[in-house]
Amino acid sequence: MVVIGISTGGPEALKIILSEISKNFPIPIVIVQHMPKGFTTEFANNLNKICNLTVKETKNNEILQKGCIYISSGGYHTKINKINDNYQIEVFDAENVNGHKPSIGVLFKSISENVKEKVIALIMTGMGNDGSREIGDIKKAGGVTIAQDEKSSVVFGMPKIAIEENNIDYIVSIGHVVKLLETILLDG
């Protein structure tokens, strides 16, 4: 599974990355983009028009499927839980975490606790520290962690903190994200 946390500058960055992913991408992608309630449905629909994979907004209790990209519902948190042999989305309302709802930290924490298969976590452009520390938990649990570089970030806040805290395995420009994902997946 791939998980992405992104904020300021995210919509354009996601258009670039997600439109480059091939239709044969073998695992699901779950994204927290800081957006308020009411905006993520249209955002997912717009991405769906330009992507090779199906893009949709997260729905509570939905089972993750390969070939799908899930955008966290605005105004709600998203967690991933293991149910038998499947991973299930949990969408819920709660207080802001790290100043946000949806919170990257909430998603990343659930991944580090519940997903034991290969995980690739990306922290990308955005201000603040949401997810910057929790991505380290994914790394400690055996996941591969990636940060967007300063040059290609609109705001180099979240990636910078994650890098400074030694939570990152790779630092890449936006133009090299998909190639790195493919390389990591091929290497097993």
Steps between C-alpha positions, in 0.01 A plus 500: 500500500609856431396781734551867422472801729485837328376854564580842349574455130356151512229507234744589221768262631251214516384566144860466383575182694172313473461558127840329447409178683427212262170310496692189613608652834471198731397651835249753637594862569347695791545877514436765762486839331413777744163615366180606670174309487324534166809533281647150492217337302551738209878476536483119475265524199737739322801275567302200378469667158879526452626184672548144375374364833158552658501797739231532764429659834533275805181332621463347845544120510613477136761230433816629329544371145811496282470736207319759712606835640310617809479868596418556869163666550532867592398581856549141620793285607597183313651188653581163347411190702582134435184289475580132439714503183383843385569861580193707575455876499366666813370853450411678824442838656717612791698802613772640276834321534818696429265787416321314220202285409573288305835451669795335331620394846181302565534308173873438543456383862233249395728372224794447738273312742280297264676434168768234506554457126729728301412866548643798315425833669551840338493836671476784256460874467326671791546728796508387859588159637196279437628149432867600529550301819251220432676410174789397726271238659440354154877486444553330838232244406696410185342733246688703240475877547535774241501880527453751221808717457511870583544618142179341371290572814272803509551505879784294647358461851376146556774334292772710664398398852478132400850519347645684803363229730668226292164350403570487125670241279485693170474869406377555143366768271141476390612386156670190642233378744327251269828352374615450860169334594534261206862422592411427863213274396717309250769447763238340724 
